[in-house]
Amino acid sequence: MKVKVKLFFKLADLSTDIVEVELEDGATIMSVIEKLSILYGSELERQIYDAETGSCIVEFIVNQRHEMPSKQLRDGDEIAILPFVVGG
């Protein structure tokens, strides 16, 4: 199956704004992150995971709905990866 991944802010500097990713059926958002990590290496991982805790520091939006990394994807889904916004 194929999904489209939209990268924002510093993540977009790693590639084009939209990346098409080929995945196995039953893949999850984490499968997308693993695939992108192979393509873009440790720089992508630094943008997605906190170096000290290993927790995600981005939000995942699938078809305009906030989702958890364990969300199972379907062919044609659009995933946006957005860094958390902090401030007031």
N, C-alpha and C positions, 0 to 999 in steps of 0.2 A: 504494500500500500504506500501511497505518497501523502505527505502532509506538507503544508507550507509553514515556515517559521519566520516570524517577523522579529527582528532584533532592534532594540532601541538604545539610545545614548551610547555609552562606551562599547557596548556589545556590537553595535552597528559598525564600529571602526574595524572590526575583525573581518568583515565580509560585506556583501551587499546587504541592503536592508531586509530583503526577503530571500530565504534559502529554502529550496525544496529538498526534502529528506525522504529517502526510500527506507521503509521499515517493514519488519515482519508483521503479519496479522497478530493482533493482541498486544501490540507494543503500547508502552505507557509514555508519559512525559519524560520520565527518567531515561527511557530508551532513546529519546530525542537528545537529551543532554549527553548521554554516552556517545552517541554518533557524532554530535557536534564537537565533543572533546577530542575525538580522534581526528577530525578535520582541522580544528583550530588550536589544539594543544592546551598547555597549562594557562595561557592567558585567558581563555574562555572560562576555565575553572576558577581562576581568581576573581572573575567578574560575577560568578554565580554562587560560590561558596565562601563563607567567612573562614579566613585562614586559621583562626584560633579554635572555633567551635565546630567547623565543618557543616554548619547549618546553611540552608539556602538563604540568600540575601536578595532574591528576586521574586516576583510574582509571576504566575503562569495564567494566562487568559486563553481559553480554548473556545473558539466560536463566540467570542464576546462574553464569556462567563468565567469567573475566577474558579480555578481548579487546583487540586492538590497534585503533587508530582506523581502519585500513584494512579492518576486518571488514565483509563484505557482509551486509546485513540481509535478513530475510524478513518478510512480512506477519505481524503479531501479535507480533513480538519485543518483549521488555521490556528496556529499557536503563537501568541505574543509573549515575549519574555521581557518583563519590565523590572528595572531596579526599584526597590522600595523608595518611596519619597519621604524624606524626613524634614521636618521644619515646622514652623508655626506662623 
